[in-house]
């Protein structure tokens, strides 16, 4: 017998495709099969029975997670708030300045899959406690590095990535296991408020603590003390909810973790996850570049306009632009995250593709405003701040929505892994290299121009214009996500309801001919 009929009679599940065979009971489009039920949304009493936590306690857990997320981003951008002083202290150029953030993000990116794997299988609370304690200790140590040991500053910033990777990959999955539907979206919006607000507070804390203490080193000693408080709150308040229980129908079998390679294969075949991660990569590229370089660019703009004296060796650099940019980042973050979630929630009632479409609109809309903010900087600093305000507001619309997309197109037992690999992709192609790339382009441009403050300004201005182009590419990725979002969301719901099941590594599969070719299906589906 030739062709498909010669295929081995028995095969292993790992050799098969996850996707259900048409005709499988419960799969949409099956002939004579019942359609799967819509996910039930438990009320507050139902959630309490499932999680073992009252609604007040669950909200308190989210508040603790939000505080720690705020602290993470404060620490990340405190360095940006005092970057001119760090450049003067260590006598480094723009390329090495960008390397400070690149080393941190690279470490964070490499370690994220490790904590993603652990977070899907072990106690998430204790993983976060250990990571944050380590991060606080290393951050404190980085504030005592002498000026001839710049490489040691790079090393400590890399080690800070250990703590942040242990938290960022795990915390959203806890929220997903405490809330469902619109409640989850609201709680995620609260959680992701901390990203732009914490970033803004990092600039503010860095610049003001430096001014009060008269030494930029003290700016790095604020967050470690707050980190000790975070570990105590985690240990005393946060409890581990059962994974995925709030999304299963009553009586549905619990989901069991699959192998790490099976998780990776399933995520790679999930177009909504892949495309939304690419869109988020563009967000990370733009925000990473602006986060590090915007205060320095604004300072150089003021110097060229004659509004601020230049930052000369031995002098303390002006911190007013870091303070203003920090305030703008806080305000635009609150407005953008809240606006994005609310618009998406309202549009969802009439358009199931609302989430990726809102993300696309935010990125595509921010690109021209960010370009105008750079183009106008030599003429009017006020116009620059206005365009930055609008551009950052539109950019911030993505944060909570992207997280929500991941949580509803990926099943609970692989969400930490999905978070980890979204972090890897977004940082590998996004903000791991963008600060260094912007600084490197700036240095190369300056080599061709005579040394002057105007040359420094123009070089950084032209290099930052790359952000507008990358933002437009990210918007296109979210438009692609909108094509696949309905099918991928439905498939994840079917898995959680027990209607669609991924075969385990020991399940036998039988090959039967279908429409001229062999198709592998579970033995139980034909031997009834």
SULNOR-V830400 format. One record per helix or strand of 2 or more residues. SS is the DSSP state (a for helix, b for strand). FROM is the first residue (numbers start at 1). TO is the last residue. If there is no record, write none. Layout:
SS;FROM;TO + SS;FROM;TO
This chain:
a;3;6 + b;10;12 + a;13;15 + a;44;51 + a;55;81 + a;83;90 + a;94;119 + a;124;142 + a;150;168 + a;171;176 + a;181;213 + a;216;237 + a;245;247 + a;260;268 + a;271;305 + a;320;348 + a;354;375 + a;381;396 + a;399;409 + a;412;431 + a;434;447 + a;453;464 + a;466;497 + b;508;514 + b;517;522 + a;523;525
